[in-house]
Amino acid sequence: MSKENKIFVSCENANHICDKNQYKEASFWEKVKLNIHLIYCKACRKYSAKNTKLTNLFKDPKVISINQSAKDVMKEQLKKKMSEQK
């Protein structure tokens, strides 16, 4: 294997390493290869940025859901409105 193949990775491999890095499973060497790839590949930089954004959204979703009693009230109101439409 040539030296180029050890340092430079394809976009497919870079995306795989990016995914591994998202879950803290990438080795130090994989991170180095990913960062080298990101220097010259705009598409993979975009993929990596979106991956990071998605990870952050899942870590802190900031979603507030309503309680079950409020859901039940909404269901009853919906049923009532639907029966009125018939």
C-alpha positions as CSV (number, residue, x, y, z in Angstrom):
1,M,0.0,0.0,0.0
2,S,1.4,3.4,-0.9
3,K,1.9,6.2,1.5
4,E,-0.9,8.2,-0.2
5,N,-3.5,5.6,0.6
6,K,-2.5,5.5,4.2
7,I,-3.1,9.3,4.7
8,F,-5.6,10.2,2.1
9,V,-9.0,8.6,2.4
10,S,-12.0,8.5,0.0
11,C,-15.1,10.5,0.7
12,E,-16.9,7.3,1.6
13,N,-14.3,6.4,4.2
14,A,-14.2,10.0,5.4
15,N,-18.0,9.9,6.0
16,H,-17.7,6.6,7.8
17,I,-15.0,8.0,10.1
18,C,-17.2,11.1,10.6
19,D,-20.0,8.8,11.8
20,K,-17.7,6.9,14.1
21,N,-16.3,10.1,15.5
22,Q,-19.9,11.2,16.2
23,Y,-20.2,8.2,18.6
24,K,-16.7,8.7,20.0
25,E,-15.5,5.4,18.3
26,A,-12.9,6.9,15.9
27,S,-9.3,6.3,16.7
28,F,-6.7,9.1,16.8
29,W,-5.3,8.1,13.4
30,E,-8.8,8.0,11.9
31,K,-9.4,11.5,13.2
32,V,-6.2,12.7,11.7
33,K,-7.1,11.3,8.3
34,L,-10.6,12.8,8.5
35,N,-9.2,16.2,9.3
36,I,-6.7,16.0,6.4
37,H,-9.6,15.0,4.1
38,L,-11.8,17.9,5.4
39,I,-9.1,20.4,4.4
40,Y,-9.6,19.7,0.7
41,C,-13.1,18.3,0.4
42,K,-16.0,20.8,0.6
43,A,-18.7,18.1,0.4
44,C,-17.3,16.2,3.3
45,R,-16.9,19.4,5.4
46,K,-20.6,20.0,4.8
47,Y,-21.5,16.4,5.7
48,S,-19.4,16.7,8.9
49,A,-21.1,20.0,9.8
50,K,-24.6,18.6,9.3
51,N,-23.6,15.5,11.3
52,T,-22.4,17.6,14.2
53,K,-25.5,19.7,14.1
54,L,-27.7,16.5,14.2
55,T,-25.7,15.1,17.1
56,N,-26.2,18.4,19.1
57,L,-29.9,18.4,18.4
58,F,-30.2,14.8,19.7
59,K,-28.2,15.7,22.8
60,D,-30.4,18.6,23.7
61,P,-33.7,18.4,21.8
62,K,-35.5,21.2,23.7
63,V,-38.8,19.4,23.1
64,I,-41.7,19.9,25.5
65,S,-44.6,17.5,25.2
66,I,-48.0,17.8,26.7
67,N,-49.2,15.5,29.4
68,Q,-51.7,12.6,28.8
69,S,-54.7,14.4,30.2
70,A,-54.2,17.3,27.8
71,K,-53.9,14.8,25.0
72,D,-57.1,13.1,26.0
73,V,-58.9,16.5,26.1
74,M,-57.6,17.2,22.6
75,K,-58.8,13.8,21.3
76,E,-62.3,14.4,22.7
77,Q,-62.4,17.9,21.1
78,L,-61.3,16.5,17.8
79,K,-63.9,13.7,17.9
80,K,-66.6,16.2,18.7
81,K,-65.6,18.5,15.8
82,M,-65.5,15.5,13.4
83,S,-68.9,14.4,14.5
84,E,-70.3,17.9,13.9
85,Q,-68.9,17.9,10.4
86,K,-70.9,14.7,9.4
